[in-house]
Amino acid sequence: MSAAESLVQVHVPDLGNFKDVAVIDVLVKVGESIEPEAPLITLETEKATMDVPSTVAGVIEKLHVDKGGTVSSGDLVATVRPVAGTAASPESAPAAPRQSAPAPSAPRPAQAEVPTPSAPAPAAVPAPAPRTDMPPIDEPGFSRAHAGPSVRKFARELGVDLSRVKGSGFKDRITHDDVKTFVKGLLPASPGAPAGAGALPAVPAVDFAAFGPIETRPLSRIQRIAGPRLHASWVNIPHVTQFDEADITDLEALRVKLKDAAAAQGIKLTPLAFIVRACIKALQAFPTFNASLDASGANLVLKKYVHVGFAADTPNGLMVPVVREADRKDIYEIARQLGELSEAARGGKLSGAQMQGGSFTISSLGGIGGTAFTPIINAPEVAILGVSRSAYKPVYREGTFVPRLMLPLSLSYDHRVIDGAAAARFTTFLAKTLADPHSLIEAVP
Ligand code: CAO
């Protein structure tokens, strides 16, 4: 086969009745390597925008369209030199435009890509209504903005000028979350406050290279997803953190006694399994900690199930797998699931379903170190327990100091839902439960 024969031509797909459709963006350059399905150009009709994707992975050999030009069905878009081992879609047929992204208001799979203890489910972030005082749209700027069809549609619905929105996606592409963040920045801080009063002051951009050598490294995919969600939780929820210590001297003695037998069954019995069991008892005693505010913010949804998420540190970033129906599992089954889920998280093998539906989260840094921290709530949950490393401390008892193994607890809670007194009762209950570990190893009915 000659070199020319191996090249793949990508054409404009069938655009129905539309002719001479505006090319509002060319997303690739000659010489650029592309993945299969990589968007090549963005078209905009009066009704919609759409990307024309490549049919093959490879290197762009030639571009046959210009930004600002027009195209019709079947026009040649690009010539691609496929990478060895990849084949074009059958007969290199024109690819379908990527017009099918769901309307932004349609529910996306809840937390399907949510690797963070701060991921507000879409339902908790209702799309803001269009504002009449939104800055007017600069149409040429809007056309030039680097965004896909569904984001453009979303921005149009909200009246957002995309030329003002900073993109955080691949190659600074603007995402739905970027549009939401932009809108949130324009919302008043409280009813009646002037528009823009809620906008956060921007951190000034700094040319770091002016001060010495630097290296720029892109954030991982998980970090890029997690960042805006952590930010959303941090700025939307009034966090308070309650600190306490649990005496786990007896718990540790019991754990050491049981751990070899557990290991023989392939189970690593760490303090975390006991902490999960103790949290379940506390959640049953204080159901408002196993709840979420509904989308209106006026009702508390109390969950009859207990799905406990736990933060897992992975090479790609933080992930939060969920132990489902944890209240129906004994300590060994919980420990087994903690091990299996954290291994899956570290191997990048967690499914979306394994990260969904959590009702309370535990973030344990006990295996690493530290004395306390202020975890960010995994919204729309209302509380998260941070656990730090246990250490022997002198505890004053009956007129003398005795060495006791103390476990630091840091409970962050949503102050809209939980009062300080309730939080202190929760951690006091938790500390008492951990101090009396025999109830934690009882069989679960
Ligand atoms: N105090 C003292 N030692 C502790 C402890 C504590 N609170 N918790 C665990 N340990 C010990 C364990 O017993 C184990 O010791 P051995 O190997 O001698 O038995 C060791 O520390 C390591 O434990 P582990 O990390 O393998 O297991 P774990 O069940 O404690 O934790 C997991 C599992 C997945 C939670 C943990 O590996 C992890 O990823 N932690 C980080 C979570 C995180 O990043 N949180 C921050 C989120 S906010 O940015």
Boltz pocket constraint, residues with backbone or C-beta under 6 A from the ligand:
constraints:
  - pocket:
      binder: B
      contacts: [[A, 268], [A, 269], [A, 270], [A, 271], [A, 272], [A, 273], [A, 310], [A, 311], [A, 312], [A, 313], [A, 314], [A, 318], [A, 338], [A, 342], [A, 363], [A, 364], [A, 365], [A, 366], [A, 367], [A, 368], [A, 375], [A, 376], [A, 387], [A, 388], [A, 389], [A, 390], [A, 391], [A, 407]]
      max_distance: 6.0
